[in-house]
Amino acid sequence: MKYQIKFHENARNTDRQAVLEEVARRRGRVEPLFPDESDVELASLFVANVPAQSNDAVLAILGDSPAVEFVEPEVRRKLIQPNGRKTRSKRSPRRAA
């Protein structure tokens, strides 16, 4: 399962790191949503990939941590084209007559 995590902006780096290490111990992978971001709010956003067997334990860790502002499932998005609508294709250039 994929989750989006937001740490409190005033959370200490040691507290954030402790949470990330706990998630990693349960084979979860956590990556910044905006790597190398200098904006404090954007730098507090992460994405976690959690294996199904660790899902409950990871959610408990994230939910119990005072460093975490929120955690929510990542929404799956799918582009749906209206029925019968065709995508535009590139046309070859017209020749002058």
C-alpha positions in Angstrom: 0.0 0.0 0.0 1.2 3.5 -0.7 0.8 6.3 1.8 1.4 10.0 1.8 3.0 11.3 5.1 3.3 14.8 6.3 5.6 15.5 9.3 4.9 18.5 11.5 7.0 21.4 10.2 8.4 21.9 13.7 9.2 18.2 14.2 12.9 17.6 15.0 15.0 15.9 12.4 15.9 13.2 14.9 12.2 12.4 15.5 11.5 12.3 11.8 14.5 10.0 11.3 13.4 7.7 14.1 10.0 7.3 12.4 11.6 6.6 9.0 13.9 4.0 10.5 11.0 2.2 12.2 9.1 2.1 8.9 12.3 0.7 7.1 12.6 -2.0 9.8 9.2 -3.3 8.6 10.4 -3.3 5.0 8.6 0.0 4.1 10.3 2.3 1.7 9.9 6.0 2.4 11.0 8.8 0.0 10.6 12.5 0.1 7.8 13.7 -2.2 9.9 16.7 -3.1 13.6 15.7 -2.9 16.1 18.5 -2.1 13.3 20.9 -1.4 14.2 24.0 0.7 10.6 25.0 1.4 9.9 23.7 4.9 6.3 22.6 4.2 7.1 20.8 1.0 10.2 19.1 2.6 7.9 17.6 5.2 6.0 15.5 2.7 6.9 11.9 2.1 5.6 8.8 0.2 5.8 5.4 1.8 5.5 2.0 0.1 4.5 -0.5 2.7 4.2 -4.3 2.1 0.8 -5.8 3.0 2.1 -7.9 5.9 3.6 -4.7 7.5 0.6 -2.4 6.9 -0.9 -2.5 10.4 2.4 -2.1 12.2 3.5 0.8 10.0 0.2 2.6 10.4 0.4 2.2 14.2 4.0 3.7 14.1 2.9 6.7 12.0 -0.3 7.2 14.0 1.5 7.1 17.4 4.3 9.5 16.4 3.9 13.1 17.5 6.2 14.1 14.7 3.6 13.0 12.1 0.9 15.5 11.2 -1.1 13.1 9.0 -0.8 9.9 7.0 -3.3 9.0 4.2 -3.6 6.4 1.5 -2.3 7.7 -1.8 -5.2 8.1 -4.2 -5.0 6.1 -7.4 -5.8 8.2 -10.4 -6.8 7.0 -13.8 -7.4 9.0 -16.9 -10.7 8.0 -18.5 -11.4 9.1 -22.0 -15.1 9.7 -23.0 -16.5 6.9 -25.2 -15.8 7.2 -28.8 -13.3 10.0 -28.4 -10.1 9.5 -30.3 -6.8 11.0 -29.4 -5.2 13.3 -32.0 -2.4 11.9 -34.0 0.3 13.9 -35.6 -0.4 14.6 -39.2 2.3 14.7 -41.9 2.9 18.2 -43.2 0.8 19.2 -46.2 2.6 19.8 -49.5 2.2 22.9 -51.4 0.3 22.4 -54.7 
